Amino acid sequence: MPDMQFLWRLSQSVQTASLVFALGVCACSSSEGSPNVDPIPGDAQQASGDPQLSLGDTQVLPSDPQAPTTDDDTLPAPTWSYQHVPQARCGDGSETGFAINLVPGADTAMIFLQGGGNCWDTVTCLGLQTATHFSDVVQQDVVLQEVADPSLAPLFDRGLNTNPFRAMTQIYVPYCTGDLHAGTRVTSYGVFGMERAAYHVGALNMDAYLEHWVAMLPNVRRVVLTGVSAGGYGALLNWTRVRTAFGNGVRVDVLDDSGPPIDPGTELLWTTMREAWGLSFPEGCGDCATGPSRWLPHYAITVPAPARVALLAHQQDEVIGQFLTLTGSAQAQALDAMRATTGPRQKLYLVAGDNHTMLDDQPWPVTSTGVALGAWLQQFLQDEPTWDHQGP
């Protein structure tokens, strides 16, 4: 992942003629209402749901005949389907959707948000392309291919007895907006003197998806909202949104893998990204825009028991260090400070080293204190009173 301080300096200097020539793009951008921007139907700041709750096009991913089988015949076959949602958009304005592995009648569901970088201007979004899928069409072929990726087997494989989510309805949300799944802004970036629409609308996509999920899951009583990297940040930022959509009768927990809510080393970079995306923060959190370190204290006060937050992090995560412009030692100190101030239902699983993400690791890690991630997640999901921080 490119150095974020370098990218920010590069984006600030992109107005010079030499950089424009080198990148082959122009450095102009404009806000909402720019010409030639195709807005999302309905209110420009709020996704309009489909009043008929039509699921649109559906494609079923066949089961792998070589996939391991489960010894519990009550579990469903591992079958995914793609649900197209016309209101949901990728960075280039193309429509997208989500994948679901539905367990009829299940009272638990896991919603997984894909990760993959971020971008905030012409240089990062269109020149260096630091966010996954921002310029791609992400529909059934891409989405169903991604849910079948072997790296996600620890989460999605119902044949693995070690998978704590194996009996849940499983939902996969692709990432193609470059905004931590939490943007609300339609803007435009200049390419060869022409304006190109840019949709940082991850939060509005979530609004559109939630209308479908609430209708499709009438029996659900507990949701685990999870994600890796940018998806981990998205899980935290969308916690209130998901809780509100499902209502008071549904418990929503968060499992954030490698999206640590610690403040960046460069305040100006954070402000630039936040404003470019129109980042959506939890309702009622007056200082959440100031920095990620404000999010957990807000949730400790506003989210009632027994809902929990499980945070997974490497002590000196190289990718997060670049994103937040923090040295390894500064990142470790910030994680220590975060752990010292978490609420009683907010716990950190910390592993030494500079790797990035854990849920897609095979096998899952073990802390320096000898606690396996799988066992810790079982404690998290089963409301074990002994569930606690782990790691150095």
Residue pairs with C-beta under 8 A, 6 or more apart in sequence:
1 117
1 130
1 318
1 319
1 322
1 323
2 128
2 130
2 322
3 322
4 266
4 269
4 322
4 323
4 324
4 325
5 266
5 269
5 325
7 123
7 124
7 128
7 130
8 266
8 268
8 269
8 272
10 19
10 123
10 128
11 120
11 121
11 122
11 123
11 124
13 19
14 20
14 23
14 27
14 121
14 122
14 123
14 127
15 27
19 27
20 26
20 27
23 123
23 127
24 127
24 192
25 122
25 123
25 126
25 127
25 189
25 190
25 191
25 192
26 122
26 190
26 191
26 192
26 193
27 122
27 123
27 190
28 122
28 189
28 190
28 195
29 121
29 122
29 187
29 188
29 189
29 190
29 198
30 187
30 188
30 195
31 185
31 187
32 39
32 44
32 185
32 186
32 187
34 187
34 188
34 195
35 188
35 195
36 188
36 194
36 195
36 196
36 197
37 186
37 187
37 188
37 195
37 197
38 93
38 197
39 186
40 47
40 48
40 87
40 89
40 186
40 199
40 201
40 204
41 48
41 86
41 87
42 48
42 87
44 186
45 184
45 204
45 278
46 184
46 204
46 207
47 87
47 88
47 201
47 204
47 205
47 207
47 208
48 87
48 208
49 87
49 207
49 208
49 211
50 85
50 86
50 87
50 208
50 211
50 212
53 211
53 212
53 215
55 83
55 84
55 212
55 216
56 83
56 84
56 85
56 86
56 97
57 82
57 84
57 140
58 81
58 82
58 83
58 84
59 81
59 82
59 140
59 144
60 79
60 80
60 81
61 79
61 80
61 81
61 82
61 99
61 144
61 147
61 148
62 79
63 77
63 78
63 79
64 78
64 148
67 78
67 157
67 159
68 157
68 159
68 160
69 159
70 158
70 159
70 161
70 166
71 161
75 158
75 166
75 167
76 101
76 102
76 103
76 104
76 158
77 158
78 101
78 156
78 157
78 158
78 159
79 101
80 99
80 100
80 101
80 144
80 147
80 148
80 172
81 99
81 100
81 101
81 102
82 97
82 98
82 99
82 139
82 140
82 143
82 144
83 97
83 98
83 99
83 100
83 212
84 95
84 96
84 97
84 139
84 140
85 95
85 96
85 97
85 98
85 205
85 208
85 209
85 212
86 95
87 204
87 205
87 208
88 95
88 96
88 97
88 98
88 204
88 205
88 208
88 209
89 95
89 96
89 177
89 199
89 201
89 204
89 205
90 96
90 133
90 134
90 136
90 137
90 138
90 176
90 177
90 199
91 119
91 125
91 131
91 133
91 134
91 135
91 176
91 177
91 178
91 198
91 199
91 200
92 134
92 135
92 136
92 137
92 196
92 197
92 198
92 199
93 197
93 199
94 136
94 137
94 138
94 139
95 139
96 138
96 139
96 143
96 174
96 176
96 205
97 139
97 140
97 143
98 143
98 171
98 172
98 173
98 174
98 209
98 212
99 143
99 144
99 146
99 147
99 171
99 172
100 169
100 170
100 171
100 172
100 216
101 147
101 156
101 169
101 170
101 171
102 169
102 216
103 167
103 168
103 169
105 219
106 167
106 168
106 169
106 217
106 219
106 220
107 219
107 220
107 221
107 222
108 167
108 168
108 169
108 220
108 221
108 222
108 223
108 224
109 168
109 169
109 170
109 171
109 213
109 217
109 220
109 222
109 223
109 224
110 155
110 165
110 168
110 169
110 170
110 171
110 223
110 224
110 226
111 171
111 173
111 213
111 223
111 224
111 225
111 226
111 242
112 152
112 155
112 170
112 171
112 172
112 173
112 226
112 227
112 231
113 173
113 175
113 181
113 225
113 226
113 227
113 228
113 230
113 231
113 232
113 234
113 235
113 238
114 132
114 146
114 172
114 173
114 174
114 175
114 227
114 228
114 230
114 231
115 132
115 175
115 227
115 228
115 229
115 230
115 231
115 232
115 258
115 259
115 357
116 131
116 132
116 133
116 175
116 229
116 230
116 231
117 130
117 131
117 132
117 178
117 229
117 230
118 124
118 130
118 131
118 178
118 179
118 180
118 230
118 273
118 323
119 125
119 128
119 129
119 130
119 131
119 134
119 178
120 178
120 200
120 272
120 273
120 276
120 277
121 189
121 272
121 276
122 189
122 190
122 191
124 130
124 131
124 178
125 131
125 134
125 135
125 178
125 189
125 198
126 134
126 135
126 189
126 191
126 196
129 135
130 178
131 175
131 177
131 178
131 230
132 175
132 176
133 142
133 174
133 175
133 176
134 176
134 177
134 178
136 142
136 176
138 174
138 176
142 174
143 172
143 174
146 152
146 172
146 174
147 156
147 172
150 362
151 360
151 362
152 360
153 160
153 362
154 160
154 162
154 163
154 359
154 360
154 361
154 362
154 364
155 163
155 165
155 170
155 226
155 359
155 360
156 163
156 165
156 170
156 172
157 163
157 166
158 166
158 167
159 166
160 166
162 364
162 374
164 374
164 377
164 378
164 381
165 224
168 224
169 217
169 220
171 213
173 181
173 205
173 206
173 209
173 227
173 231
175 181
175 202
175 230
175 231
175 234
177 183
177 199
177 200
177 201
177 202
177 205
178 200
178 277
179 185
179 200
179 201
179 202
179 203
179 277
179 279
180 202
180 230
180 233
180 234
180 237
180 259
180 277
180 279
181 202
181 203
181 205
181 206
181 227
181 230
181 231
181 233
181 234
181 237
181 238
182 202
182 203
182 233
182 234
182 237
182 238
182 277
182 279
182 280
182 281
183 200
183 201
183 202
183 203
183 204
183 277
183 278
183 279
183 280
184 200
184 201
184 203
184 204
184 277
184 278
184 279
184 280
185 200
185 201
185 276
185 277
185 278
186 197
186 198
186 199
186 200
186 201
187 197
187 198
187 200
187 276
188 195
188 196
188 197
188 198
189 195
189 196
189 198
190 196
200 276
200 277
200 278
202 234
202 277
203 237
203 238
203 241
203 279
203 280
206 238
206 241
206 242
207 241
207 245
210 241
210 242
210 245
210 246
211 245
213 245
213 246
214 245
214 246
220 246
220 250
221 249
221 250
221 251
222 250
222 251
222 252
222 253
223 242
223 246
223 250
223 251
223 252
223 253
224 252
224 253
224 254
224 255
224 381
225 235
225 238
225 239
225 242
225 252
225 253
225 254
225 255
226 232
226 235
226 254
226 255
226 256
226 257
226 359
227 233
227 234
227 235
227 256
227 257
227 259
228 257
228 258
228 259
228 357
228 359
228 360
229 257
229 258
229 259
229 319
229 356
229 357
230 259
231 257
231 259
232 256
232 257
232 258
232 259
232 260
232 312
233 256
233 259
233 261
233 292
234 259
235 254
235 255
235 256
235 259
236 254
236 256
236 259
236 261
236 292
236 295
236 299
236 309
237 279
237 280
237 281
237 282
237 295
239 252
239 254
239 282
239 299
239 303
239 309
240 282
240 283
240 302
241 280
242 252
243 250
243 252
243 303
243 307
244 283
246 252
251 306
251 307
252 307
253 307
253 308
253 309
253 310
253 380
253 381
254 308
254 309
254 310
255 309
255 310
255 312
255 359
255 377
255 380
256 309
256 310
256 311
256 312
257 312
257 357
257 358
257 359
258 312
258 313
258 314
258 317
258 319
258 320
258 356
258 357
258 358
260 292
260 311
260 313
260 317
260 320
260 331
260 334
260 335
260 338
261 292
261 293
261 295
261 296
261 311
261 338
262 292
262 293
262 324
262 326
262 331
262 334
262 335
262 337
262 338
263 270
263 291
263 292
263 293
263 324
263 334
264 270
264 291
264 292
264 323
264 324
264 325
264 326
265 324
265 325
265 326
265 327
265 330
266 325
267 291
269 325
270 291
273 279
274 289
279 289
281 288
281 289
282 288
282 295
282 298
282 299
282 302
284 298
284 302
285 294
285 295
285 298
285 302
287 294
288 294
288 295
288 298
293 334
293 338
296 309
296 338
296 341
296 342
296 343
296 346
297 341
297 343
299 309
299 343
299 346
300 342
300 343
300 344
300 345
300 346
305 345
306 345
306 383
307 345
308 345
308 346
308 347
308 380
308 383
308 387
309 343
309 345
309 346
309 347
310 347
310 349
310 376
310 377
310 380
311 346
311 347
311 348
311 349
312 348
312 349
312 351
312 357
312 358
312 359
312 373
313 320
313 335
313 348
313 349
313 350
313 351
314 320
314 350
314 351
314 352
314 353
314 354
314 355
314 356
314 358
315 328
315 331
315 332
315 335
315 350
315 351
315 352
315 353
315 354
315 391
315 392
316 328
316 329
316 331
316 332
316 352
316 353
316 354
317 331
317 354
317 355
317 356
318 328
318 354
318 355
318 356
319 356
320 326
320 331
320 356
321 327
321 328
321 331
321 354
324 331
326 334
328 354
335 348
335 350
338 348
339 348
339 350
339 389
342 348
342 389
347 380
347 387
347 388
347 389
347 390
348 389
348 390
348 391
349 358
349 367
349 371
349 373
349 376
349 389
349 390
349 391
350 367
350 389
350 390
350 391
350 392
351 358
351 365
351 367
351 368
351 391
352 368
352 391
352 392
358 364
358 365
358 373
364 372
364 373
364 374
365 372
365 373
366 372
366 373
367 373
367 390
367 391
367 392
368 391
368 392
369 390
369 391
369 392
371 390
371 391
376 387
376 390
378 384
379 386
379 387
380 387
